[in-house]
Amino acid sequence: MSEIRHLITALQRQCPPRFALILAWSVWWRTHQADARAYH
């Protein structure tokens, strides 16, 4: 588990904050869409 956390931290340091925000939003959106499809 700590390896995954280390990898995420390394990626966050390499990525500009704007890119990290877009990536996080994209993951949230896909999850939200999958949940919406499951309930409709």
ABEGO torsion letter per residue (X at the ends): XAAAAAAAAAAAAABBAAAAAAAAAAAAAAAAAAAAAAAX
